[in-house]
Amino acid sequence: MSSVVVVDVGTSNVKVGVVNQKGELLAHGSRELPVERPEKGAAEHDPETMFEGLLSLLKEIIGESRKAVEGLVLSGYHGGFLPLDSEMVPLTGLITLLDTRTKVVMDEFEREFPMEEIYRKTGCPSLFIYSLPRIYWLRREKPELFGKSAYFSDVKGYLLYRLAGSFCTEPSVASATQLLNIRENDWDEAVLEMVGIDKGALPEVVDGDSVVGEVSPELASATGMSEGTPVISGVYDGGSMILGMGGFSGDVGICNIGTTAMIRTSASEPVLDSDRPPRLQTYSLLPGKWAIGGAVNNAGVSLKWFRDTLSIDDGYKSIIDRAETVGPGADGVFCLPFLTGERDPRVGNMASGVFFGIKDYHSSGHLSRSILEGVAYSLRMVLESLRDNGIDVDSLRIGGSGAKSDLWPSIVADVLNVPVTKSMTPDATLIGSAMVAFTRLGEFSSLDEATDSMVRTGDVFTPEHARRKRYEEAYDFFVELISTIRNLYPTHAAKFLGTE
């Protein structure tokens, strides 16, 4: 039976898996990706550390599987940004979506650029995580560095260049730069002109199922792969998640809860938000398919902060156990889990985290549950944005590290008032990427056939009436709380945080 090796570069770690046509992980492993913070607001990955760690992990996992692989396919995170010089040498660390430095120019950026026109072309609302405002920030705040920049890459473009010798990317990653025309799946020259760069500074855009090169003798020696093995571009990590959880048909919404969280569904045409400012992000996925929905910056990252700040020795299991001792609504404690700002314009780039309603009888369990519920309320805001634009999601499939317990999926079901099915695909992102590779290599005739063979589902969580009613009231208050406090964020940041 054929197998492929899959690389997934996330904001917290890099994963490698060897996957067969039944959706089985024959071998897999991960390496933590340290986040470097060279200055206030920075959150970067060192490109060389990332690449060397990836080679080491590939060698380990391919050796462990003892299988000859038919292809290598990549997925990677959104929001990565890397300036390179004329020799393709990185000038900075690889800037991640957790990097908030761009916030300082966002007001000026939004005044100078035609945001409505840009949204209609790119499907990207005004968010500080995209490459367009990052290039603007670089030009305004670090002009010497901007002057040395000959190329700008995302994480996928950089790794494909290092692995296959091709400076290219694909639409699902490129459409999260605010530079790609999502109907043409190519860089929009008018938008590039606005920020003062040309297409030659960016990776070539190829389809997500393209073979972009093959394993070189040097890469074969370093990893144990066979020389000449095809390298396939793949799609972004969230897109792989959609595929690996069976969301390609568009009949079901896909929810992932990891460091960040998202709700997306696939569609056969791009759908833009009718509301202003826009709440939906519309990304290309594969030829003839777009991923519609939204993401929240703060999910597992909020739990990690809580774990580390309170020095909870037993880790996430202890947080979940504590939360289970508290009823729905956390006895009036609310968490706005916006540690790194938020993508939803109703919250805003300048948002920060808040615990509200704490009394002397509240415990760490109340705080724990309020974080889980705060993320679920944020996801409901995304779901309602989809419904406002005629995309009716009647059920969800949920995956990611946040779905390992039963409590968080159950809370999501009650807060969003939809049945939630837990994904049992062993690692949906790796499996989804493998589906793309196997279909491209002719092992399956279509992604639908690959879905039937490789996707697994498990327990279903159905909304319970009493809990749902309690959460309906709590959600309304959550939205009201955001609306009330939102105008204080910029003042707070300017006076007490040194203006992020």
C-alpha positions in Angstrom: 0.0 0.0 0.0 1.3 3.5 -0.9 2.3 6.0 1.7 3.3 9.7 1.6 5.2 11.9 4.1 3.4 15.0 5.3 5.0 18.1 6.9 2.8 20.5 8.9 4.4 23.7 10.2 2.3 25.3 12.9 2.8 28.3 15.2 3.8 26.1 18.1 5.5 23.1 16.5 6.4 21.3 13.3 4.9 17.8 12.7 5.8 15.1 10.3 3.8 12.0 9.6 3.9 9.0 7.2 0.3 8.3 6.1 -1.2 5.4 4.0 -4.3 5.3 1.8 -6.5 4.2 4.7 -5.8 7.3 6.7 -3.5 5.5 9.1 -0.5 7.3 10.6 2.3 4.8 10.2 4.8 7.0 12.1 4.6 10.6 13.3 6.3 13.0 15.6 6.7 16.7 16.4 9.3 19.3 17.4 8.5 22.4 19.3 9.1 25.6 17.4 10.5 28.2 19.9 8.9 31.6 19.5 11.6 34.3 19.7 10.8 37.8 20.9 13.6 40.1 19.9 11.6 43.2 20.7 8.3 44.2 22.3 5.4 42.7 20.3 7.6 40.4 18.2 6.8 36.7 17.8 9.1 35.0 15.3 10.4 31.6 14.3 14.1 31.3 13.4 14.1 30.1 9.8 17.2 28.0 10.1 16.2 26.4 13.3 12.9 25.6 11.7 14.5 24.0 8.7 17.2 22.1 10.5 14.6 20.8 12.9 12.4 19.7 10.0 15.2 17.8 8.4 16.0 16.0 11.6 12.4 15.1 12.2 11.9 13.9 8.6 14.9 11.6 9.0 13.6 10.2 12.3 10.0 9.6 11.2 10.9 8.1 7.8 13.4 5.8 9.5 10.8 4.8 12.1 8.2 4.0 9.4 10.5 1.9 7.3 8.4 2.7 4.3 9.3 4.1 0.9 7.2 7.2 0.4 5.6 8.1 -2.9 5.5 11.9 -2.2 6.3 14.7 0.2 3.5 17.3 0.8 3.4 20.4 3.0 1.0 22.4 5.0 1.8 25.6 6.9 0.3 28.4 9.0 -1.4 31.6 7.9 0.1 34.9 8.7 3.8 34.0 8.2 5.9 36.9 6.8 9.6 36.8 5.9 11.7 39.5 4.2 14.7 38.1 2.2 17.6 39.8 0.6 18.7 39.4 -3.1 20.4 36.1 -2.2 17.3 34.7 -0.6 18.8 35.1 2.9 16.3 35.9 5.6 16.6 39.5 7.0 14.4 38.8 10.1 12.9 35.9 11.8 9.8 34.4 10.3 7.1 36.7 11.7 4.1 34.7 12.9 0.5 35.7 13.3 1.1 36.2 17.1 3.4 39.1 16.3 1.6 42.4 17.2 4.1 45.0 16.0 2.1 45.9 13.0 -0.7 47.3 15.2 1.2 50.6 15.6 0.6 51.5 11.9 -2.9 50.1 11.5 -4.9 53.4 11.9 -2.6 55.1 9.4 -2.7 52.1 7.1 -6.5 52.0 7.1 -6.7 55.7 6.3 -4.3 55.5 3.5 -5.5 52.3 1.7 -8.9 51.7 0.1 -9.9 48.9 2.5 -13.3 48.2 0.8 -11.7 47.7 -2.6 -9.0 45.5 -1.1 -11.5 43.3 0.6 -13.5 42.8 -2.5 -10.4 41.7 -4.4 -8.6 39.6 -1.7 -11.4 38.4 0.7 -9.2 39.7 3.6 -10.7 42.3 6.0 -8.4 44.7 7.7 -6.2 42.6 10.1 -2.7 43.3 11.3 -1.6 39.7 10.6 -1.6 40.0 6.8 1.5 40.6 4.7 0.1 43.9 3.2 0.1 45.8 6.5 3.3 44.1 7.5 5.1 45.4 4.4 3.6 48.8 5.1 4.9 48.6 8.7 8.3 47.5 7.5 8.5 50.4 5.1 7.4 53.0 7.7 9.1 51.7 10.9 12.2 49.9 9.5 13.1 51.6 6.3 16.7 50.4 6.1 15.4 46.8 6.4 12.7 47.4 3.8 15.4 48.8 1.5 17.4 45.5 1.8 14.3 43.4 1.1 14.3 41.9 -2.4 11.7 39.2 -1.7 8.8 38.6 0.7 7.8 35.0 1.6 5.3 33.1 3.7 6.2 30.0 5.6 5.2 27.7 2.7 7.1 29.7 0.2 10.3 29.6 2.2 10.1 25.9 3.0 9.3 24.9 -0.6 12.3 26.9 -1.7 14.6 25.1 0.8 13.1 21.7 0.1 12.5 21.7 -3.7 14.4 24.7 -5.0 11.2 26.4 -6.2 10.3 29.9 -4.8 6.6 29.3 -5.0 3.5 29.2 -2.8 -0.2 28.3 -3.3 -3.5 30.1 -3.1 -4.7 28.9 0.3 -1.6 30.4 2.0 -1.3 33.3 -0.5 -4.9 34.4 0.0 -4.1 35.2 3.7 -1.6 37.9 2.7 -4.2 40.5 1.5 -2.2 40.6 -1.7 -3.9 37.8 -3.7 -6.9 38.3 -6.0 -9.0 35.3 -4.9 -10.9 35.0 -8.1 -7.8 34.9 -10.3 -5.6 33.1 -7.8 -2.7 35.4 -8.6 -1.1 38.4 -7.0 -3.2 41.6 -7.6 -0.9 44.1 -9.3 -3.0 47.1 -8.2 -2.8 46.2 -4.6 1.0 45.5 -4.9 1.4 48.9 -6.5 -0.3 50.5 -3.4 2.4 49.2 -1.1 5.3 49.7 -3.5 6.3 46.2 -4.6 6.0 44.1 -7.7 5.2 40.5 -8.5 8.8 39.6 -8.8 9.3 40.1 -5.1 6.7 37.4 -4.3 6.7 33.6 -4.8 5.1 32.2 -7.9 1.5 31.0 -7.1 0.7 27.4 -8.1 -2.2 25.2 -7.4 -2.3 23.4 -4.0 -2.1 20.0 -5.7 0.9 20.9 -7.9 4.1 19.0 -8.0 6.7 21.8 -7.6 9.9 19.8 -7.6 11.5 16.6 -6.4 13.8 15.4 -3.6 17.3 16.3 -4.5 20.3 14.0 -3.7 21.2 16.3 -0.8 17.7 16.2 0.7 17.6 12.4 0.2 20.8 12.0 2.1 19.6 14.3 4.9 16.2 12.7 5.4 16.2 9.1 4.1 13.7 9.8 1.3 14.4 8.5 -2.2 16.0 10.9 -4.7 13.4 12.1 -7.2 10.4 11.8 -4.8 7.7 14.3 -5.9 7.3 17.4 -3.7 3.6 18.6 -3.6 2.7 22.1 -2.6 -0.3 21.2 -0.4 -2.7 23.6 1.3 -2.6 25.6 4.5 -3.0 23.9 7.8 -6.6 25.0 8.3 -7.4 23.8 4.8 -5.8 20.5 5.5 -7.9 20.3 8.6 -11.1 20.9 6.6 -10.2 18.1 4.2 -9.1 15.7 6.9 -12.3 16.2 8.8 -14.5 15.6 5.8 -15.5 19.2 5.1 -14.7 19.4 1.4 -18.3 18.9 0.4 -19.4 22.0 2.2 -22.3 20.2 3.9 -20.7 20.6 7.3 -18.8 23.2 9.2 -15.3 22.5 10.4 -14.2 23.7 13.8 -10.6 23.5 15.0 -9.5 24.4 18.5 -5.7 24.6 18.8 -3.5 27.6 19.6 -6.0 29.5 17.6 -9.5 28.4 16.6 -11.7 28.6 13.5 -15.0 27.7 11.9 -14.9 27.3 8.1 -16.9 25.6 5.4 -16.0 25.0 1.8 -17.9 26.6 -1.1 -17.8 26.4 -4.9 -17.5 30.2 -5.1 -16.1 33.0 -3.0 -18.5 34.6 -0.5 -17.8 38.0 0.9 -19.4 39.5 4.0 -22.2 42.0 3.3 -21.6 43.6 6.7 -19.1 46.4 7.2 -16.5 46.2 8.5 -16.3 42.6 7.2 -16.2 39.7 9.6 -15.5 36.8 7.3 -12.2 35.8 5.7 -12.5 34.2 2.4 -9.6 32.1 1.3 -8.9 30.0 -1.8 -8.5 26.3 -1.1 -8.1 24.2 -4.2 -9.2 24.7 -7.8 -12.9 25.5 -7.7 -13.1 25.6 -3.9 -12.9 28.4 -1.4 -12.8 28.2 2.4 -15.3 30.6 4.0 -15.5 31.5 7.6 -13.4 33.1 10.3 -10.8 32.4 12.9 -10.0 33.7 16.4 -6.5 34.4 17.5 -7.0 33.3 21.1 -7.9 29.7 22.0 -5.3 27.3 23.3 -2.9 30.2 23.7 -5.2 31.5 26.4 -5.1 28.2 28.2 -1.3 28.0 27.9 -1.0 31.5 29.4 -3.3 30.5 32.3 -1.4 27.2 32.9 2.0 29.0 32.9 0.9 32.0 34.9 -0.8 29.9 37.7 2.0 27.3 37.5 -0.5 24.4 37.1 1.7 21.4 37.4 -0.7 18.9 36.0 -1.2 21.0 32.8 -4.2 21.1 30.6 -5.9 18.1 32.1 -6.0 19.8 35.5 -7.5 22.9 33.9 -10.2 20.8 32.3 -10.9 18.9 35.5 -11.3 22.1 37.4 -13.6 23.5 34.8 -15.8 20.4 35.0 -16.6 21.2 38.7 -18.3 24.4 37.6 -21.7 24.7 35.9 -22.5 26.5 32.6 -21.9 30.2 32.8 -19.1 29.8 35.4 -21.4 31.4 38.0 -21.1 34.8 36.3 -17.4 34.9 35.5 -16.7 35.9 31.9 -13.4 35.8 30.1 -12.6 37.9 27.1 -9.6 35.7 26.0 -8.1 38.3 23.7 -4.4 38.2 24.7 -3.1 38.9 21.2 -5.9 41.1 19.8 -8.6 39.6 17.6 -9.5 39.3 13.9 -13.2 40.1 14.4 -13.7 43.8 13.9 -16.3 43.8 16.6 -13.4 43.0 19.0 -10.5 44.6 17.2 -6.7 44.5 16.8 -6.1 46.4 20.1 -8.1 44.1 22.3 -6.5 42.5 25.4 -7.6 39.9 27.9 -10.2 40.4 30.6 -11.7 38.4 33.4 -15.0 40.0 34.4 -17.4 39.4 37.3 -15.0 37.8 39.8 -16.1 37.5 43.4 -14.4 36.2 46.5 -16.2 32.9 46.2 -14.9 32.2 42.7 -12.2 29.6 42.2 -9.6 28.7 39.6 -12.3 26.3 38.2 -14.5 29.3 37.4 -11.6 31.0 35.6 -10.8 27.8 33.8 -14.4 27.3 32.6 -14.8 31.0 31.6 -11.8 30.6 29.3 -13.4 27.6 27.5 -16.7 29.4 27.3 -15.1 32.7 26.1 -13.5 30.9 23.2 -16.9 29.2 22.4 -18.7 32.6 22.5 -16.0 33.9 20.0 -16.7 31.0 17.7 -20.4 31.6 17.9 -19.7 35.1 16.6 -18.0 33.5 13.6 -21.0 31.1 13.0 -23.5 34.0 13.1 -21.4 35.9 10.5 -21.7 32.9 8.2 -25.4 32.6 8.7 -25.8 36.4 8.1 -24.4 35.8 4.6 -26.6 32.9 3.7 -24.3 30.1 4.7 -26.3 27.9 7.0 -24.1 25.5 9.1 -26.4 23.0 10.7 -23.6 20.8 12.3 -20.0 20.9 13.1 -17.1 18.5 13.1 -14.5 19.5 15.7 -10.8 18.6 16.0 -7.6 19.9 17.3 -6.0 19.7 20.8 -9.0 21.4 22.3 -11.2 18.5 21.2 -9.2 15.9 23.1 -11.5 16.2 26.1 -15.3 16.0 26.0 -15.9 19.2 27.9 -14.9 21.8 25.3 -16.8 20.1 22.4 -19.8 19.9 24.7 -19.6 23.6 25.5 -19.3 24.4 21.8 -22.4 22.4 21.0 -24.4 24.1 23.7 -23.2 27.7 23.0 -23.5 27.4 19.2 -26.7 25.3 19.4 -25.6 22.8 16.8 -24.7 19.1 17.0 -20.9 18.7 17.2 -19.2 15.5 16.0 -15.7 14.8 17.3 -13.2 14.0 14.6 -11.5 10.6 15.1 -9.1 11.1 12.2 -5.8 10.6 14.0 -4.4 14.0 12.9 -6.8 15.7 10.6 -4.2 18.1 9.3 -1.7 15.4 8.3 -4.5 13.2 6.8 -6.0 16.1 4.8 -2.6 16.9 3.3 -2.1 13.2 2.5 -5.5 13.2 0.7 -4.3 16.0 -1.6 -1.1 14.1 -2.3 -2.7 10.8 -3.0 -5.3 12.4 -5.3 -2.6 14.3 -7.2 -0.5 11.1 -7.5 -3.5 9.2 -8.9 -4.2 6.9 -6.0 -7.7 8.3 -5.7 -9.8 9.6 -8.6 -11.1 12.5 -6.4 -11.0 14.1 -3.0 -14.5 12.6 -2.3 -13.1 9.1 -2.9 -10.1 10.0 -0.6 -12.6 11.2 2.1 -14.5 7.9 2.0 -11.3 6.0 2.6 -9.4 8.2 5.0 -11.7 10.2 7.3 -13.0 9.0 10.6 -15.6 10.4 13.0 -16.6 9.7 16.6 -18.9 10.9 19.4 -21.7 13.4 18.7 -22.4 16.1 21.3 -26.0 17.4 21.1 -27.1 20.7 22.6 -28.9 20.2 25.9 -32.0 22.5 26.4 -31.2 23.8 29.9 -27.6 24.5 29.2 -28.3 26.0 25.9 -30.8 28.4 27.4 -28.3 29.5 30.0 -25.7 30.0 27.3 -28.0 32.1 25.2 -28.3 34.6 28.0 -24.6 34.5 28.7 -23.7 34.9 25.0 -25.7 38.1 24.7 -23.9 39.5 27.8 -20.6 38.5 26.3 -21.3 40.5 23.1 -22.6 43.4 25.2 -19.4 43.3 27.3 -17.2 43.5 24.2 -19.2 46.4 22.8 -18.9 48.3 26.2 -15.2 47.8 26.7 -14.0 48.0 23.1 -13.5 51.7 23.0 -11.2 51.5 26.1 -8.6 49.3 24.4 -6.8 52.0 22.4 -6.6 54.3 25.4 -5.4 51.6 27.7 -2.7 50.5 25.2 -1.5 54.0 24.7 -1.4 55.0 28.4 -0.3 51.7 30.0 1.2 49.4 27.4 3.3 51.8 25.6 1.0 51.6 22.5 1.4 48.1 21.0 
